[in-house]
Amino acid sequence: MGSSKITYTSGSESVILRWITAISVAVPVVVALLLFMPSKVDVGADWVYFLPHLNAVINTAATFALLSGVVFIKRGNIGLHKAAMTVAFVLGAIFLVSYVVYHAAAESTSFGGEGWIRPVYYFLLITHIVLAAVALFPILLAYYYGYADKLEKHRKIVKFAFPIWLYVTVTGVVVYLMISPYYVH
């Protein structure tokens, strides 16, 4: 990895920040629309029912990438930190595409647990969904600031982005494990 540094003018940075904002708003809106579509998209096969299992694996890998990124930066290994965070970022993008395809094509599964586990599940699910919806903005900002070598801004936003992102990846797996016994496929 070379050490070439890209410089951004205030004009190009404002364009990038507008794109980050637009993406951060558009993605949750599109996901919400797909989740609440009156009819599902016919993908022509049952392969789509494998996607929740794949998503759990992706979220698990993203969790390890995030934690590795923290270890690497604390040890001063910026190159491995950037690599780990890029892996987490790419895994997040792959997850998002897979999640959208699944929820556009498959009916939602209802949680069948009863007793004390039911409110625990719904607490985790609701906090996961809310934080996932707001996580994209600070994640994109943190990634951009790190990539652009704006380290002071990167450090400030990471204080918010990292714990939210980590919570979303971990609770995504926990929610999957809790609901997976109720999948029909």
Sequence and secondary structure as in RCSB ss.txt:
>XXXX:A:sequence
MGSSKITYTSGSESVILRWITAISVAVPVVVALLLFMPSKVDVGADWVYFLPHLNAVINTAATFALLSGVVFIKR
GNIGLHKAAMTVAFVLGAIFLVSYVVYHAAAESTSFGGEGWIRPVYYFLLITHIVLAAVALFPILLAYYYGYADK
LEKHRKIVKFAFPIWLYVTVTGVVVYLMISPYYVH
>XXXX:A:secstr
         HHHHHHHHHHHHHHHHHHHHHHHHHHT SS    SSGGGGGHHHHHHHHHHHHHHHHHHHHHHHHT
T HHHHHHHHHHHHHHHHHHHHHHHHHHHHS        TTHHHHHHHHHHHHHHHHHHHHHHHHHHHHHHHTT 
HHHHHHHHHHHHHHHHHHHHHHHHHHHHHGGG   
